[in-house]
């Protein structure tokens, strides 16, 4: 009984914190005090400017998990890393700091650059070795592409917010981000279509609850949006619109699938309902980062002409 009460209290605490951050972030975004992105306040730009908030709130949740569930998180630290718990705490603190940076707009360029590098290092040190050791496990490749694409989103924003967006390094970050993200979206879309029994969005190992109707419809709709959007992003054909549509698709999944799952079965553990909600929400923000980076590229081409 005490264990159930502990889980309930932790779930209430984490949900209260992320909802509070969300409300504060909405107020700051609407008042234009959050991370600035290119463009005016109309059209697609009015949606794109919410990208930092949608990316930041999940970062805070993941950071809090590193403290609340440190004994579980520490098991994912590579065996060759010394003092494993130190890295758990360091990454957790870094994620929460980056979240606050994005929500407030303070040193957001540095924060997203560091987050992008950190996630890419996870790909190299954790997910590629795991995929090599488990070549037939499709979820191992999904995890690899998850962190790779989120790294791409963070790098794209870092390149967008660079002091000189036309510098070679900034352009490289935006291009890499677009390629990482677009590739993952195509693969994720195909996986959604092939395995409609699993929750839509990021193709991880969780079955769709039986009480949510239209499993196949969700899978096909999500798959189509991700494949078409991913290809448009990769080949830069109406890529900005495609990235916004992908971002809105992930947000719809959060509101209509993952939020109800968390309400019905509150769970704070790794790969629990709240974890999947955050995993899906952060992709909405990453997609809007890609859209914002494409606006910078378009503006740069216009100036050069």
N, C-alpha and C positions, 0 to 999 in steps of 0.2 A: 504493500500500500504506500509506504514512504517513497518507493521508487517512482510510482505513478504520480504522486504529488510533486516530486522533484521535477519530473518531465513536464508536468502541467505548469509549474511555476516558471521553468526555463522558457517554455513556449510562450507564455504570457509576456515574459520580460522581453524576449527577442522580437516578438510581434509588435509590442508596444514601441520598442526602439525604432524598428524600421518604418513603422507607420508615422512616428513622430518626425523622423528624418525626411520622409516623403512629403509631409505637409510643409515642413520648413523649406525644403528644396523647391516645392511648387511656388511658394510665396516669393522666394529669391529669384526663381527663373522668370516669373511673371513681372517682377519689378526690375528685371534686367541686371541684377547684381551677381548672377552666377557666371560660370565660364562663358566668355563671349565667343560666338561663332560667326562666320561671315554671313552676309546677307541681311535683308531687312526683316521687319516683323510680319510680313505677309507671306502668303503662299506656303511653299515647302519649308522655308526658313523658320516659320513660326512653329513648325513641328520639330525640325532639326535641333532647335535650341534646347529641347528637353532631353537630348541625348546624354549630356553629363549627369543629369539627375537619375535617369534610368540605369545608367552604368554604376553610379556611386552607391545607391542604396544596397544593391547586392554585395558590393565590395565590403560595406560595413557589416552585413550579415555574415559573410565568410570570415571576416576578421574576428567577430565575436565568437564564432564557432571555434576558432583556434584557442580561445581561452576557456569557453564553456565545455568543450569536448576535447581538451588537449591530449588526454590519454588515448583517444582514438586517432586524432590527427597525427600524432607523433609516429604512428605506425607507417605513415606514408613517406616519412623522411628517408632518403636513400641511406643504405647501411654505411657508405663510405664517408658520410658527413659526421663530423665530431659533435658532441654535445647536442643530440637531437632536439631536446626540449627548447634549447636556445633558439633554434631556427623556427620552431612552432610559434614561440612568442614574438620573435622578430617579424615574421611574415604577418602574423595577426595584427600587430601594432602598425605595420606598414600599410596593410589593407585599409584599416580604419582611418589612418592619416590621409591616405589617398582619397578616400571617400569624402572626408571633410573638405579636402582641397578642391575637389570637383564641385561639391555643393556650394561652396562659398566663392569659388573662382580664384582662390589664392594659390599662386605658383602651380597652376593646373598643368602647364606645359611640362614642368619637371616631374610632377606626380604621375602623369600618364606615360611619360617616357620610361620612368622606373618600373611602373606596372607592366608595361609592354616587355621590357627586358626580363623582368622576373618571370612572367608567364612563359616567355620563350625559353628561359632556362629550365623551367619545369618540363617543357616539351623534350628538351635535350637530355635531362638527367633522369626523368621519371617515365614519361609516356612513350618515347621511342624505344628504350630498353624493354618496357613492358609489352609493347606491341611485337617486338622481335621475339621475345620469349613466349608469346601467345599468338602466333600468326593466324590462327583460325578463330580468334575471339574478336568478333566485330565491335564489341563494346570497347575493347582496348584501342581500336583505331578511332572510335567516336570520341573517346577522352582525349586522344592526341590532337584530333582536329578541333575539339572544343577549346582547348587552351591555345592552340595555334591561332585560331580565328579571333579569339578575344585579345590575344597579343597583337594581332593585326589591327583590331579596332583601336586599341590604346595607342599604338604607334601612329595610326592615321590621325588621331586627334593631336598627338604631340607634333606631328608634321604640320598640321593645320594651325596650331598656336605658336609655331616657331617665330622667333623675332624676324626672320627673313623667310617667308614661305616659299620663295623662289630659289633658295639655296639648294645645292645638290642633295645634301643630307635630308632636308625636309621633303623634297620631292621623292627621294628614295623611300622614306618612311611611309608616305602616303601610298605609293605604288605597292610596296610590300604589303601594307595593310589591306589594300584592295584585293590583291592576289590571294593572300591567306584567307580572307573572309569569303570571297567569292567561291573559292575551291571547296571550302567546308560546306557552304550552303548547297552546292550541287550534290555533294555526297549525302548530306543530311536529308535533302529532298528525296533522293532515290531510296534511302533507308526507310523513310516514313511510308512510302508507297509499298515497299516490299514487306513491311512488318506493321500492319495497321493495328495489331493487338496491343502495341506499346504506346505509351503516352506520346503525343505529337511534339514536334519541335526538335530538341536535341535528342538524338536516338540513343538513349541510355536504357539500362536494364530495369525498367519499371512498367508493369502492365497497366493499361488504361482501366480505371475502376468500372465495374459493371453498371453502376448507377448513372454513369454519364452516357447519354445516348449518342448514336451516330459515330461509332468508332471509325468505320471505313470512310465516312464523309470527312471527318477531321483529318485523317491520314492523307487522303487524296488531295484535299484542299491545301493542307500545309505543304505536302510534297510538291505540288504544282507551283505554288508561290516561291518556294525555296529554290527549285531547279531553274525556273525562268528568271527569277531575281538574281541568282548566283551567276548564271551565264551572262546576263546583262551587265553585271558588275565586272566580271572578268574581261569581257570584250568591249566594255565602255560604250554600250549602246543604250542610251537613256538610263544610264547607270544611277544617276542621282535619284530619279523617280523610283527605280527598282529598289534601291537601298531603303528608301522611306517606306515603301510597301512592305518589304521584308520586316523592317522594324515594327510596323503596325501589326503585322501578322503575329509576331511574337508577343506583342502587348495584348492582343485579343486572346491569345492562348493563356496568358497570365490571368486575365479577368474572367474568362469563361471556363477554363479547365483547372488551372493550378490553384487559384485562390479558393474556389469551392472545395478542392481536395484538402487544402490546409484547414479550412473551416470545419469540414466533416471529421478530419482526422489530424489534429494538431501534432506535429512531430518536429523535433529539433535535431535529431541525429543526422549524421552524414547519410546522404541518399534518402532522407525523409521528405515529406511533403513540402516543408518550408525550404529545404535545400533545392528541390526541383523548381519551386517557384522562383527562387533567386537565380538559378541557372538560366531559366527562360527569360526573366526580366532583363538580365544583363546583356543578352543578345539583342534585345530591342534597342538598348543604348548603343551597343557596338555598331549596329546597322546605321544608326543615325550619325555616328562618328564618320563612317564611310561616306555617307551622303554629304556631310559637311566638308570633308576633304575634297570631294569632287567639285564642290562649289569653288573652292580655292583654286583648283586646277583650271576651271572654266574662266575664272576672273583673271588668272595669270595669262592665259592664252589671249584674252581680249586685250589686255594691256600691251602684250608683245606685238600685237598687230597695229 
